[in-house]
Amino acid sequence: MNQPEQTASPAQAKPRIAIAYCTQCQWLLRAAWMAQELLSTFGDDLAEVALLPGSGGIFEISYDGATLWERKRDGGFPDMKTLKQIVRDRLDPQRDLGHIDR
């Protein structure tokens, strides 16, 4: 049986951010807070922000599969100003983040 042809929805054209966090380290609240902040700032421009439970001390933020921040590599957790600037630089480099950019 033939599958109907699917057309790209507007959400598919938007980037996906994933935050993988360690459940053993109890970093869910940190990951959820970061997701909330990203959705508050970039919500209309993102397809989704996903929370991915893991283990082994993982805390990694990716943008369409490309790693933006990795706790072990980058030495801890990003502050919100840094994270929003990194996402903005990928999503829309000309975008003004208001007081965060000052």
DAGI-V782656 format. One record per backbone hydrogen bond with DSSP energy under -0.5 kcal/mol. CO is the residue of the C=O (numbers start at 0). NH is the residue of the N-H. Records with the same first field share a line. If there is no record, write none. Layout:
CO: NH + NH
This chain:
8: 11 + 12
9: 12 + 13
10: 13
14: 46 + 47
15: 63
16: 49
17: 19 + 61
18: 51
19: 59
20: 22 + 53
21: 26
22: 25
26: 30
27: 31
28: 32
29: 33
30: 34
31: 35
32: 36
33: 37
34: 38
35: 39
36: 40
37: 41
38: 42
41: 44 + 45
42: 45
44: 14
47: 16
49: 18 + 51
50: 52
51: 20
53: 22
54: 57
57: 21
58: 70
59: 19 + 61
60: 67 + 68
61: 17 + 63
62: 65
65: 62
68: 60
69: 73
70: 74 + 75
78: 82
79: 83
80: 84
81: 85
82: 86
83: 87
84: 88
85: 89
86: 89 + 90
87: 91
91: 94
94: 96
96: 99
97: 100
98: 101
